[in-house]
Amino acid sequence: MAQLKSKEAEKNAVTMVAALMAAAARTAPKARGVDATASLVLVDNDLEKLASALDRKATNKPDYISTVFRRDANNVR
């Protein structure tokens, strides 16, 4: 009997939903029929790389901007 642990099932579900969202964006109506969309799904260590990059981007910025970058970094985490 094959088993799928809940953590793995949840990760698979999130990845599948992200792929479906990318497909929906690709097939959605575009202005004048011009398709200029691109999608990227990040998983695992790449999510932390993105969050760290957002933290670095917040450095030496005015408070109102650095707050947004740090908030987004925490959301990615």
Secondary structure, DSSP 8 states (H G I E B T S, - for coil): -----HHHHHHHHHHHHHHHHHHHHHHS--GGG----------THHHHHHHHHHHHHHTTS-HHHHHHHHHHHHHH-
